[in-house]
Amino acid sequence: MEASLKMLRTVRVAMLAALVFYVFVGERTPHSAKSTNVVFYYLIAFTAAAIIVGTVVIRRTAVLRAEQALSQNPQDFASLRRWRAGYIVIYALCEAVALYGFVLRFIGFSLSQVAPFYVAGFVLLLFFSPRPPSNTIG
């Protein structure tokens, strides 16, 4: 369990660092002034919102159920794999939200338009920190 927890924390920190790198590269790369399509922006924003909902659903269906099973039986390797895989999928989805902002920045949108994507990805990665299952009641 401790090895899985350490691995998940390492993945999370690496993804947070990658997100900061996306912002840095997105701002350091010269951009030409292009006309941008607002409909495309809203489509990507809707997709990002759906991904955020998906992260919550995955956490409730996969991670929390695996945590409950692990609190009952810490030696259940199938639940441990489900718990670890659930967190990895959640982190990948959080990173995808930030990547949408990164792509929009290269298409020609301004930093103020793509900042919500960066912030949402960063906050979600901070919010979904891995925690060991607890077998305490109440």
Secondary structure in CASP SS format (residue, H / E / C, confidence):
PFRMAT SS
TARGET T0000
AUTHOR 0000-0000-0000
METHOD secondary structure of the structure
MODEL  1
M C 1.00
E H 1.00
A H 1.00
S H 1.00
L H 1.00
K H 1.00
M H 1.00
L H 1.00
R H 1.00
T H 1.00
V H 1.00
R H 1.00
V H 1.00
A H 1.00
M H 1.00
L H 1.00
A H 1.00
A H 1.00
L H 1.00
V H 1.00
F H 1.00
Y H 1.00
V H 1.00
F H 1.00
V H 1.00
G H 1.00
E H 1.00
R H 1.00
T C 1.00
P C 1.00
H C 1.00
S C 1.00
A C 1.00
K C 1.00
S C 1.00
T C 1.00
N C 1.00
V H 1.00
V H 1.00
F H 1.00
Y H 1.00
Y H 1.00
L H 1.00
I H 1.00
A H 1.00
F H 1.00
T H 1.00
A H 1.00
A H 1.00
A H 1.00
I H 1.00
I H 1.00
V H 1.00
G H 1.00
T H 1.00
V H 1.00
V H 1.00
I H 1.00
R H 1.00
R H 1.00
T H 1.00
A H 1.00
V H 1.00
L H 1.00
R H 1.00
A H 1.00
E H 1.00
Q H 1.00
A H 1.00
L H 1.00
S H 1.00
Q H 1.00
N C 1.00
P C 1.00
Q C 1.00
D C 1.00
F H 1.00
A H 1.00
S H 1.00
L H 1.00
R H 1.00
R H 1.00
W H 1.00
R H 1.00
A H 1.00
G H 1.00
Y H 1.00
I H 1.00
V H 1.00
I H 1.00
Y H 1.00
A H 1.00
L H 1.00
C H 1.00
E H 1.00
A H 1.00
V H 1.00
A H 1.00
L H 1.00
Y H 1.00
G H 1.00
F H 1.00
V H 1.00
L H 1.00
R H 1.00
F H 1.00
I H 1.00
G C 1.00
F C 1.00
S C 1.00
L H 1.00
S H 1.00
Q H 1.00
V H 1.00
A H 1.00
P H 1.00
F H 1.00
Y H 1.00
V H 1.00
A H 1.00
G H 1.00
F H 1.00
V H 1.00
L H 1.00
L H 1.00
L H 1.00
F H 1.00
F C 1.00
S C 1.00
P C 1.00
R C 1.00
P C 1.00
P C 1.00
S C 1.00
N C 1.00
T C 1.00
I C 1.00
G C 1.00
END
